Amino acid sequence: GVTIIYATHIFDGLDQWATDVVYLTGGQVKVNQKLNEVDELIQLKAKNTPAPLFRMVEAWLRAEFEERQRQRKLNPSAKTSDMEGYG
């Protein structure tokens, strides 16, 4: 077997050959699963969503962005690096 760590912003065709996904945020692992076991991805595929892997990751990133915005509103004087996991 071979393990390839592929960190990218390009998702075109990636869901055709990747087997697993690891999602890190704030220094923590939020998802570490086989792609065919990720509920969000399964649901997107069931709905025939175009580019389901991209859409799933996009949703994760948008949620992170929204959390960063929320943190900044709660503590506007904090440096970005002070916001654990959101800098």
DAURTA-V98105 format. One record per residue. N is the residue number from 1. RES is the residue in three letters. PHI is phi in whole degrees, -180 to 180 (NA if undefined). OMEGA is omega in whole degrees, -180 to 180 (999 if undefined). Layout:
n=N res=RES phi=PHI omega=OMEGA
n=N res=RES phi=PHI omega=OMEGA
This chain:
n=1 res=GLY phi=NA omega=-179
n=2 res=VAL phi=-133 omega=174
n=3 res=THR phi=-115 omega=176
n=4 res=ILE phi=-122 omega=174
n=5 res=ILE phi=-97 omega=-175
n=6 res=TYR phi=-121 omega=179
n=7 res=ALA phi=-100 omega=-173
n=8 res=THR phi=-154 omega=170
n=9 res=HIS phi=-109 omega=-180
n=10 res=ILE phi=-102 omega=-175
n=11 res=PHE phi=-112 omega=-177
n=12 res=ASP phi=-58 omega=178
n=13 res=GLY phi=81 omega=-176
n=14 res=LEU phi=-63 omega=-178
n=15 res=ASP phi=-72 omega=177
n=16 res=GLN phi=-83 omega=-177
n=17 res=TRP phi=-128 omega=178
n=18 res=ALA phi=-71 omega=180
n=19 res=THR phi=-111 omega=-176
n=20 res=ASP phi=-132 omega=175
n=21 res=VAL phi=-136 omega=173
n=22 res=VAL phi=-125 omega=-179
n=23 res=TYR phi=-114 omega=179
n=24 res=LEU phi=-108 omega=174
n=25 res=THR phi=-150 omega=180
n=26 res=GLY phi=60 omega=-179
n=27 res=GLY phi=75 omega=-179
n=28 res=GLN phi=-120 omega=175
n=29 res=VAL phi=-83 omega=178
n=30 res=LYS phi=-97 omega=179
n=31 res=VAL phi=-138 omega=174
n=32 res=ASN phi=-148 omega=-173
n=33 res=GLN phi=-145 omega=168
n=34 res=LYS phi=-69 omega=-178
n=35 res=LEU phi=-56 omega=-178
n=36 res=ASN phi=-76 omega=177
n=37 res=GLU phi=-114 omega=-178
n=38 res=VAL phi=-82 omega=-175
n=39 res=ASP phi=-54 omega=-179
n=40 res=GLU phi=-59 omega=-179
n=41 res=LEU phi=-69 omega=178
n=42 res=ILE phi=-59 omega=-180
n=43 res=GLN phi=-65 omega=179
n=44 res=LEU phi=-63 omega=179
n=45 res=LYS phi=-66 omega=179
n=46 res=ALA phi=-64 omega=179
n=47 res=LYS phi=-87 omega=-177
n=48 res=ASN phi=57 omega=178
n=49 res=THR phi=-67 omega=176
n=50 res=PRO phi=-63 omega=179
n=51 res=ALA phi=49 omega=-174
n=52 res=PRO phi=-62 omega=179
n=53 res=LEU phi=-64 omega=177
n=54 res=PHE phi=-59 omega=-179
n=55 res=ARG phi=-63 omega=179
n=56 res=MET phi=-65 omega=-180
n=57 res=VAL phi=-65 omega=177
n=58 res=GLU phi=-58 omega=179
n=59 res=ALA phi=-63 omega=178
n=60 res=TRP phi=-61 omega=-178
n=61 res=LEU phi=-67 omega=177
n=62 res=ARG phi=-64 omega=178
n=63 res=ALA phi=-64 omega=176
n=64 res=GLU phi=-62 omega=180
n=65 res=PHE phi=-60 omega=180
n=66 res=GLU phi=-62 omega=178
n=67 res=GLU phi=-67 omega=176
n=68 res=ARG phi=-60 omega=179
n=69 res=GLN phi=-63 omega=179
n=70 res=ARG phi=-62 omega=179
n=71 res=GLN phi=-62 omega=180
n=72 res=ARG phi=-65 omega=178
n=73 res=LYS phi=-68 omega=179
n=74 res=LEU phi=-71 omega=-177
n=75 res=ASN phi=-141 omega=-175
n=76 res=PRO phi=-64 omega=-178
n=77 res=SER phi=-86 omega=-179
n=78 res=ALA phi=-72 omega=173
n=79 res=LYS phi=-72 omega=-180
n=80 res=THR phi=-54 omega=-178
n=81 res=SER phi=-68 omega=178
n=82 res=ASP phi=-78 omega=-179
n=83 res=MET phi=-87 omega=-174
n=84 res=GLU phi=-46 omega=175
n=85 res=GLY phi=78 omega=-177
n=86 res=TYR phi=-127 omega=-177
n=87 res=GLY phi=-123 omega=999
